[in-house]
C-alpha cells in the first residue's frame, strides 16, 4: 500500500514516471482513502473480488446487483446503531431524522422536493455560479486557487439558499463539516477519548443554532446541510484533481461530452463510497445469508466499478451502474441532480484554464475521504 502522507506533497508526488492517463488520477485519489480510513480501505480492497462476504455479524457487499438488492429488497432498520438515524438517536439529536413530523417539517420537505427538482436546480444555479466566477477569477491572472474552500463556500451558499436561511455560507459549511466529522469519529470502533460523544452533540447543537429554524424543521434541515456540504466538499475537489491528472479538460470544455464526464467522475470518486446499513429482517445478498441485526457495508465505489476503470467520457459506464453511487430506489440520494449540475458548472468554469494540481494534502479528519487542501493553477 502507498504511504500515508502527513504533510503536503507537491503535484505528482508518489507518481512514478510513465503512469498512464487514468493511472495518475487513480493513484492520487487513493491517497484520500489511505489518509482517512487506511485499515478499512485495505480490507475493502482485499475482499472486493467477492460479491458479498460475511465477517462475523457484518456483511460486505461489493457486487452491483447485490448492492441494488440490499437497498431495494432487504428490510432495513433506519434507527439502528451505526446508521444515520441511529447516530442521531445516540447523540440525543432525534430532530435529525427524516421521518420527523410537524407542520414546519412538512413544509420544509415540500420545499426540498421542489428545490431539488429541475426547476429548483435552475433557480439555485445563479447562487453557486456567482461563487465560481468570483473564487476562480485569480486563475486568469496566473494565481493559484485552493479548491477546498471554494467548494465549501459553494456548498454553504447553495444549502442556505435551498433551506431559505440567512446563515453565513462559510460558517454554515464549517458547522456542517464539524458535525459530520465528530459524528464519524464517535462511530469509529475501539476506545474513544473522553468527551468525544459530548463534542459530537455540541457540534450538532451548534449547527442547529446556526440554521435558526423551528424545532420541527431544524432536524431535516440539519441532516440535509450535513449531507450536502460534506459530499460537495469531498466530491468536487477530488473530481477536479482526477480531471486534471488524466487531462480530461477537452471533454470538460465540450457541452456535448461534459455530462458524460460528470457521471464518470462521480462514479470513480463516489463521494459517499460506503453506505452503512443494518438489516431489519432476513434475506440474501449475492447468495450470502443476511439475518436481522446484521450490519451491511454497501461499497458504492465497487458497485459502480470505480476500482475497475477510470473515467472515460468517450465510453462511459451505463447510467444504471454509474449512478449507483447515489444509492437506489427509496434510498437514492435526492440531491443527485444538484450534485451533477454543480460539478458540471465547476468543470465548465475551469476548462478554459486547463488547470493542473500544484499542491495536495489529504484530509485525515473529515467524515468523508477528501482533500484538506487542493491547490490548482492554470496550465499551458
C-alpha positions as CSV (number, residue, x, y, z in Angstrom):
1,X,0.0,0.0,0.0
2,X,1.1,3.6,-0.6
3,X,2.3,5.7,2.2
4,X,0.0,7.8,4.4
5,X,1.3,11.4,3.7
6,X,1.1,13.6,6.8
7,X,2.3,16.7,5.2
8,X,1.6,18.4,1.9
9,X,3.1,16.8,-1.2
10,X,3.9,18.5,-4.4
11,X,2.0,17.6,-7.5
12,X,2.8,14.2,-8.8
13,X,4.5,13.1,-5.6
14,X,4.3,9.3,-5.4
15,X,3.5,9.1,-9.1
16,X,6.3,7.4,-11.0
17,X,7.3,8.4,-14.5
18,X,5.3,6.6,-17.2
19,X,2.0,6.3,-15.3
20,X,-0.8,6.0,-17.8
21,X,-3.6,8.5,-18.3
22,X,-6.0,7.1,-15.8
23,X,-3.2,5.8,-13.5
24,X,-2.1,9.2,-12.3
25,X,-5.6,10.3,-11.3
26,X,-6.3,7.0,-9.6
27,X,-3.0,7.0,-7.7
28,X,-3.6,10.5,-6.4
29,X,-7.2,9.8,-5.4
30,X,-6.2,6.7,-3.5
31,X,-4.4,8.9,-1.0
32,X,-7.6,10.3,0.4
33,X,-8.7,6.8,1.5
34,X,-5.3,5.8,2.8
35,X,-5.1,9.0,4.9
36,X,-8.6,8.9,6.4
37,X,-9.5,5.2,6.6
38,X,-6.4,3.1,5.9
39,X,-7.4,-0.1,7.6
40,X,-11.0,-0.1,6.2
41,X,-9.7,0.7,2.7
42,X,-7.3,-2.2,2.9
43,X,-10.0,-4.6,4.0
44,X,-12.4,-3.5,1.3
45,X,-9.7,-3.7,-1.4
46,X,-8.7,-7.2,-0.2
47,X,-12.3,-8.5,-0.4
48,X,-13.6,-6.8,-3.5
49,X,-13.4,-9.9,-5.6
50,X,-16.2,-11.5,-3.5
51,X,-19.7,-10.3,-4.5
52,X,-20.7,-10.4,-0.8
53,X,-18.8,-11.7,2.2
54,X,-19.7,-12.3,5.9
55,X,-17.3,-11.3,8.6
56,X,-19.0,-12.1,11.9
57,X,-22.2,-10.1,12.0
58,X,-21.1,-7.8,9.2
59,X,-21.8,-8.4,5.5
60,X,-19.6,-6.6,3.0
61,X,-21.4,-6.1,-0.3
62,X,-19.4,-5.3,-3.4
63,X,-21.4,-6.7,-6.3
64,X,-23.7,-4.2,-8.1
65,X,-26.7,-6.4,-8.2
66,X,-26.3,-7.4,-4.5
67,X,-25.8,-3.7,-3.7
68,X,-29.0,-2.9,-5.5
69,X,-30.9,-5.8,-3.9
70,X,-29.8,-4.7,-0.4
71,X,-31.2,-1.2,-0.9
72,X,-34.4,-2.2,-2.6
73,X,-35.3,-5.7,-1.4
74,X,-33.9,-6.2,2.1
75,X,-35.8,-4.7,5.0
76,X,-33.5,-2.1,6.7
77,X,-33.5,-0.7,10.2
78,X,-33.3,3.1,9.8
79,X,-32.7,3.8,13.5
80,X,-30.1,1.1,14.2
81,X,-26.7,1.9,15.8
82,X,-24.2,2.8,13.1
83,X,-26.7,4.2,10.7
84,X,-27.5,7.9,10.2
85,X,-30.7,7.6,12.2
86,X,-29.1,5.6,14.9
87,X,-26.3,8.2,15.3
88,X,-28.9,10.9,15.6
89,X,-30.7,9.0,18.4
90,X,-27.4,8.2,20.2
91,X,-26.3,11.8,20.2
92,X,-29.6,12.9,21.5
93,X,-30.5,14.7,18.3
94,X,-33.8,13.0,17.3
95,X,-34.6,16.0,15.2
96,X,-32.1,14.9,12.6
97,X,-34.3,12.1,11.4
98,X,-36.1,12.4,8.1
99,X,-39.3,10.8,9.4
100,X,-40.0,13.6,12.0
101,X,-43.4,15.2,11.7
102,X,-44.8,18.6,12.3
103,X,-46.1,21.5,10.1
104,X,-42.7,23.2,9.6
105,X,-41.1,19.8,8.9
106,X,-43.7,19.0,6.2
107,X,-43.3,22.5,4.7
108,X,-39.6,22.0,4.5
109,X,-39.9,18.6,3.0
110,X,-42.1,20.1,0.2
111,X,-39.6,22.9,-0.3
112,X,-36.7,20.5,-0.6
113,X,-38.6,18.3,-3.1
114,X,-39.3,21.4,-5.2
115,X,-35.8,22.8,-4.7
116,X,-34.0,19.6,-5.8
117,X,-36.1,19.1,-8.9
118,X,-35.2,20.5,-12.4
119,X,-36.9,23.9,-11.8
120,X,-35.3,24.2,-8.3
121,X,-31.8,23.5,-9.5
122,X,-32.3,26.1,-12.3
123,X,-33.3,28.6,-9.6
124,X,-30.3,27.8,-7.4
125,X,-27.7,27.8,-10.2
126,X,-27.0,31.5,-10.2
127,X,-26.2,31.2,-6.5
128,X,-23.3,28.8,-6.9
129,X,-22.1,30.1,-10.3
130,X,-21.5,33.5,-8.7
131,X,-19.2,31.8,-6.2
132,X,-17.4,30.1,-9.0
133,X,-16.9,33.3,-11.0
134,X,-15.5,35.2,-8.0
135,X,-13.4,32.5,-6.4
136,X,-11.9,31.1,-9.7
137,X,-11.1,34.6,-11.2
138,X,-7.4,34.5,-9.9
139,X,-6.7,31.7,-12.3
140,X,-6.9,34.0,-15.2
141,X,-4.1,36.1,-13.6
142,X,-1.9,33.1,-13.2
143,X,-2.5,32.9,-9.4
144,X,-3.2,29.7,-7.5
145,X,-6.5,28.7,-6.0
146,X,-7.2,26.3,-3.2
147,X,-10.3,24.5,-4.4
148,X,-11.4,23.1,-1.0
149,X,-12.6,26.4,0.5
150,X,-14.2,27.2,-2.9
151,X,-16.2,24.0,-2.7
152,X,-17.1,24.7,0.9
153,X,-18.4,28.2,0.1
154,X,-20.3,26.8,-2.9
155,X,-21.9,24.2,-0.8
156,X,-22.7,26.6,2.0
157,X,-24.3,29.2,-0.2
158,X,-26.4,26.6,-2.1
159,X,-27.5,25.0,1.1
160,X,-28.5,28.3,2.7
161,X,-30.5,29.2,-0.4
162,X,-32.2,25.8,-0.6
163,X,-33.2,26.0,3.1
164,X,-34.2,29.6,3.0
165,X,-32.0,30.5,5.9
166,X,-29.8,33.6,6.4
167,X,-26.8,31.8,7.9
168,X,-23.4,32.9,6.7
169,X,-22.5,30.3,4.0
170,X,-18.9,29.8,5.1
171,X,-19.9,29.4,8.7
172,X,-22.7,27.0,7.7
173,X,-20.3,24.9,5.7
174,X,-17.8,24.8,8.6
175,X,-20.5,23.8,11.1
176,X,-21.9,21.0,8.8
177,X,-18.4,19.7,8.3
178,X,-17.6,19.7,12.0
179,X,-20.9,18.0,12.8
180,X,-20.2,15.2,10.3
181,X,-16.6,14.8,11.4
182,X,-17.4,14.5,15.1
183,X,-20.3,12.1,14.5
184,X,-18.0,9.9,12.3
185,X,-15.3,9.9,15.0
186,X,-17.9,8.8,17.5
187,X,-18.8,5.8,15.3
188,X,-15.2,4.5,14.9
189,X,-14.5,1.2,16.6
190,X,-12.2,1.0,19.5
191,X,-11.7,3.1,22.6
192,X,-12.9,6.7,22.4
193,X,-11.1,9.6,24.1
194,X,-13.1,11.3,26.9
195,X,-15.5,13.9,25.6
196,X,-15.9,12.6,22.0
197,X,-19.6,12.0,22.2
198,X,-20.1,15.3,24.0
199,X,-18.2,17.1,21.2
200,X,-20.4,15.4,18.7
201,X,-23.6,16.5,20.5
202,X,-22.2,20.1,20.8
203,X,-21.4,20.2,17.0
204,X,-25.0,19.1,16.2
205,X,-26.4,21.8,18.5
206,X,-24.1,24.5,17.0
207,X,-25.3,23.6,13.5
208,X,-29.0,23.7,14.6
209,X,-28.5,27.1,16.3
210,X,-26.8,28.5,13.1
211,X,-29.8,27.4,11.0
212,X,-32.2,29.2,13.3
213,X,-35.2,27.2,12.3
214,X,-38.1,26.0,14.5
215,X,-37.6,22.6,16.2
216,X,-39.9,20.7,13.9
217,X,-37.9,21.8,10.9
218,X,-34.3,22.0,12.2
219,X,-33.8,18.3,12.1
220,X,-34.4,17.8,8.4
221,X,-32.6,21.0,7.6
222,X,-29.6,19.9,9.7
223,X,-29.5,16.5,8.0
224,X,-29.6,18.0,4.6
225,X,-26.9,20.5,5.4
226,X,-24.6,17.8,6.7
227,X,-25.2,15.6,3.6
228,X,-25.0,18.4,1.0
229,X,-22.0,20.2,2.4
230,X,-19.8,17.1,3.1
231,X,-20.4,15.3,-0.2
232,X,-19.8,18.5,-2.1
233,X,-16.6,19.4,-0.3
234,X,-15.3,15.9,-0.7
235,X,-16.5,15.3,-4.2
236,X,-15.8,18.4,-6.3
237,X,-12.0,18.8,-5.4
238,X,-11.5,15.1,-5.9
239,X,-13.2,15.1,-9.3
240,X,-11.3,18.2,-10.4
241,X,-8.0,16.6,-9.4
242,X,-8.8,13.5,-11.4
243,X,-9.8,15.5,-14.4
244,X,-6.5,17.5,-14.2
245,X,-4.4,14.4,-13.7
246,X,-6.0,12.5,-16.6
247,X,-6.0,15.6,-18.8
248,X,-9.8,15.5,-19.5
249,X,-10.2,19.2,-20.0
250,X,-11.2,18.8,-23.6
251,X,-14.2,16.8,-22.6
252,X,-15.0,19.3,-19.8
253,X,-14.9,22.2,-22.3
254,X,-17.3,20.5,-24.7
255,X,-21.0,20.6,-23.7
256,X,-21.6,17.5,-25.8
257,X,-19.3,15.4,-23.6
258,X,-19.5,17.2,-20.3
259,X,-22.5,15.4,-18.9
260,X,-20.8,12.0,-19.6
261,X,-17.6,13.2,-17.9
262,X,-19.6,14.4,-14.9
263,X,-21.2,10.9,-14.4
264,X,-17.8,9.3,-14.9
265,X,-16.1,11.5,-12.4
266,X,-18.8,11.0,-9.8
267,X,-18.7,7.2,-10.5
268,X,-14.9,6.9,-9.8
269,X,-14.8,9.4,-6.8
270,X,-18.1,8.1,-5.2
271,X,-18.4,11.0,-2.7
272,X,-20.2,8.6,-0.3
273,X,-18.1,5.5,-1.0
274,X,-19.6,3.3,1.7
275,X,-23.2,3.1,2.8
276,X,-23.6,1.5,6.3
277,X,-27.0,-0.1,6.9
278,X,-28.5,-2.6,9.3
279,X,-30.9,-5.4,8.2
280,X,-34.3,-5.4,9.9
281,X,-35.1,-8.9,8.6
282,X,-33.7,-11.9,6.8
283,X,-32.7,-12.2,3.2
284,X,-29.7,-12.8,1.0
285,X,-27.1,-10.7,-0.8
286,X,-25.4,-12.4,-3.7
287,X,-26.2,-15.7,-2.1
288,X,-24.8,-14.7,1.3
289,X,-27.5,-15.1,4.0
290,X,-28.4,-12.0,5.9
291,X,-30.1,-12.0,9.3
292,X,-32.0,-9.4,11.2
293,X,-29.5,-7.2,13.0
294,X,-26.6,-7.9,10.6
295,X,-24.6,-4.8,9.7
296,X,-24.3,-4.2,6.0
297,X,-21.4,-2.3,4.5
298,X,-22.6,-1.5,1.0
299,X,-19.5,-0.5,-1.0
300,X,-20.8,2.1,-3.5
301,X,-17.5,2.6,-5.2
302,X,-17.1,-1.1,-6.0
303,X,-20.7,-1.5,-7.1
304,X,-20.2,1.3,-9.6
305,X,-16.9,-0.2,-10.8
306,X,-14.7,2.7,-9.7
307,X,-11.9,0.2,-8.9
308,X,-12.0,-1.3,-12.4
309,X,-12.0,1.6,-14.8
310,X,-11.0,5.2,-14.7
311,X,-13.3,8.0,-16.0
312,X,-13.8,7.7,-19.8
313,X,-16.3,10.2,-21.2
314,X,-16.0,8.6,-24.7
315,X,-17.1,5.2,-23.4
316,X,-18.9,5.8,-20.1
317,X,-20.3,3.1,-17.8
318,X,-24.1,2.6,-18.3
319,X,-26.1,5.1,-16.2
320,X,-27.6,2.3,-14.1
321,X,-24.1,1.4,-12.9
322,X,-22.6,4.8,-12.7
323,X,-25.5,6.2,-10.7
324,X,-25.3,3.5,-8.0
325,X,-23.0,6.0,-6.1
326,X,-26.3,7.8,-5.3
327,X,-28.0,4.8,-3.9
328,X,-31.1,3.2,-5.4
329,X,-34.9,3.1,-5.1
330,X,-36.3,4.8,-1.9
331,X,-32.8,5.0,-0.6
332,X,-31.4,7.1,-3.6
333,X,-29.9,10.5,-2.9
334,X,-32.5,13.3,-3.5
335,X,-29.6,15.7,-4.3
336,X,-28.2,13.7,-7.2
337,X,-29.4,16.2,-9.8
338,X,-28.0,19.1,-7.8
339,X,-24.6,17.4,-7.5
340,X,-24.3,16.8,-11.2
341,X,-25.2,20.4,-12.0
342,X,-22.7,21.8,-9.6
343,X,-19.9,19.6,-10.8
344,X,-20.7,20.3,-14.5
345,X,-20.6,24.1,-13.8
346,X,-17.4,23.8,-11.9
347,X,-15.7,21.9,-14.8
348,X,-17.1,24.4,-17.3
349,X,-15.7,27.3,-15.3
350,X,-12.3,25.6,-15.0
351,X,-11.9,24.1,-18.5
352,X,-10.7,27.4,-20.2
353,X,-7.8,27.4,-17.7
354,X,-6.8,23.8,-18.1
355,X,-5.6,23.8,-14.5
356,X,-3.0,21.5,-13.0
357,X,-2.7,20.4,-9.4
358,X,0.3,22.0,-7.7
359,X,-0.3,21.1,-4.0
360,X,-2.5,18.4,-2.4
361,X,-2.9,17.3,1.2
362,X,-5.4,14.6,2.1
363,X,-7.8,15.2,5.0
364,X,-7.3,13.0,8.0
365,X,-10.3,14.2,10.0
366,X,-13.2,14.8,7.6
367,X,-16.2,12.5,7.7
368,X,-15.7,11.5,4.0
369,X,-12.4,10.8,2.2
370,X,-11.3,14.1,0.6
371,X,-8.7,16.8,0.4
372,X,-7.8,19.2,3.2
373,X,-6.1,21.3,0.6
374,X,-6.0,21.1,-3.2
375,X,-4.2,24.0,-4.9
376,X,-4.6,24.4,-8.7
377,X,-3.1,26.7,-11.2
378,X,-3.8,27.5,-14.8
379,X,-2.0,25.1,-17.1
380,X,-0.4,25.5,-20.5
